[in-house]
Structure formats: C-alpha cells, structure tokens
Amino acid sequence: MRACVLTATGGIDKLQVTQIPDAPPPGPGEVRVALRAAALNHLDLFVADGLPGTADRLPWVMGADGAGTIEAVGPGVTTLHAGDRVLLNPGISDYSCEFCRAGEHSLCVNYRLLGEHLPGTLAELVTVPAHNVAREPNLSPGLTWGEAAAFSLVTLTAWRMLVTRAKLRAGETVLVWGIGGGVSLTALRIAKLFGARVIVTSSDDAKLAAAQQLGADVTLNHKTQKVSQEVRALTNKRGVDVVIENVGAATWDESLRSLRRGGRLVTCGATSGPQVRLDIRRLFWHHWSILGSTMGNAAEYAEIVRRLSQGELRPIVDRVFPLAQAREAYERLRKGEQLGKVVVEI
Ligand SMILES: [Zn+2]
C-alpha cells in the first residue's frame, strides 16, 4: 500500500510517500479500513520530531485521524460490513483494565493512539478494533471524506474538556486560546452549543474575524493585547469561568490571571512547552481547579457522533492536499497557517 511514512526522527523533512507492506488482515474483533482521507494533528509533529519509541519503529506510518470504507472484517465482527463508510476513533483501549471496565477508555493503562503507538491513517489501509469505528452519519449535504476524517480527534478532545471535565453550563464565560487550531475551534463551537459566552484569541486578525463568524462573542489579538487585562475588563474584574488551554508555557500565567475565583482551567496540550510555574497559595486561595484531559471515552465518542448526525459540530476543513503532497500539508500545520483541519486525501 502507499503511505506517508517517517523515515527517521528529526521532523517533517523526514517524511516520505512510498510503498510499504499492507496493513495486516483483521484479526478477531478487528476491521481493516480502506482510508479515503486523513486529517493532521499537532501530535503528528511531535511524532515526526521523535517521541519515546518512535525511532525504534521506523519507517513509521503517520496520522491519527481518518475516514474510509470497511475493506474486510475479522472473526466475530457482526455489526460492520465491507463497504460501510466509517469514521475512526484514534484512541485504542484494551477494554479490560479497571478504567475501561469503569467506562473511562481514555484512562486505559494500555491506551494507544493511531499514528503514535500504532501504524497511522496516512495510508491506503489501516487495521483497527471494531470498537474504534463508527458508521458515518447520513447528512444532507453528505460529509466529504475530508470532513469525515477531520471529525474525531479534536471533537472528542474538546467535548471531554468542556462537557465532562469543566462541566460547562449555559451563561458561563469561556476563554479559548489560539483559535486557528482544531481543538480550539471545536471548543468554541461546543461552548456556543451549550449557551456559553466565548472569548477567543489569535495572533492573526483574519482568524479572529472568521471566529466571530463562527459565534465567538469577543476576539482578542494576543500579540497586541494583554489577554488577562482585557478579560478582567470584559468580566467586570471577575475573570472567566473556564479556560481551555493547549498552549502551555507561553500562555499559562495569562490563563491563571484570567480565571475567576473557583474557576476551572482544562488543559490537553503544551504546544509551546510543558514546564509551567504554579504558586500553590494562589491555587488554594482562589479555589481553582486545574484539570487534565486527553481524548475521550466510548460514551463520549458515541455522543459526538450522535451530535454530528443531528447536523451539529460539522468539521471545518482548512485545506485538502493529495497524499503525494503530505509533507506540504504538514508544513502548513507546522507554520500554524490553518483555520480548521488540514486534510490529506488518499
Ligand atoms: Zn483499559
């Protein structure tokens, strides 16, 4: 099969589109999917730079997000059939550990992600557990393959952050950093769905204008404006109820300065660096909750697919590249030029 593979760690310059052996035939409880599109995530850039274990697995098939048709089903799979159009949930759980048995599949002790720990979606074929595919909802107009591929990772991540972890309520105010990124953009849309007031930031005025079209109540340019000061002014010195963080080092202090007493900060990433400072006296005095979150469980995934089937949370695709230009697609992501998901058609 053709695939976009990492040939050596050291960044996206080491990517190559080439012929490799097919993904294995599906074993018990598995399906093999003929991918039609894959969507890129910041995670892929970390993989290309080299995460623990990456160098031992080369050449490595990239990509966490994807959509396509079922090509073959393994023994025991009765609910899916060849030709079904499916979305992939990139988080693979063992369905047997104590956390999985409690329904918390993204806390699984053997949690693995497509494209990080298991061969990814930038390939003609991928083999995954049947648990990890959902039939594509019938929408009018129908989802493009790019939209279908762009859905899972960011929607699941943003949903768990806001709904499960932050327990967002109507009328609350949310601060979302860096609105060009997929998780941030989806967080904006979920927060609006729940009746929240949303303040978004970007360094790019064009992205801020687009965010306003998507429902952002307030837009701040974090290059030219001091976010915490603006937030204090906008909230009568109170601060926001919830901060959605995935930037880390560069925004952490400003996130805390923007948070109200008793506020919740939810983080799922650290694109600018993972080390931050925390004054514990401020943490307890202000009754803050600092919440970690990654991906989501099977019930959350079923819920976001149900929302999609109702026409909500339709993914926003930035640009579509052919597989042969996968490296250019990653270049766009690396430069942060995108608004929405960068997609590769296969
Ligand atoms: Zn488990």
Boltz pocket constraint, residues with backbone or C-beta under 6 A from the ligand:
constraints:
  - pocket:
      binder: B
      contacts: [[A, 93], [A, 94], [A, 95], [A, 96], [A, 97], [A, 98], [A, 99], [A, 100], [A, 101], [A, 104], [A, 105], [A, 107], [A, 108], [A, 109], [A, 110]]
      max_distance: 6.0
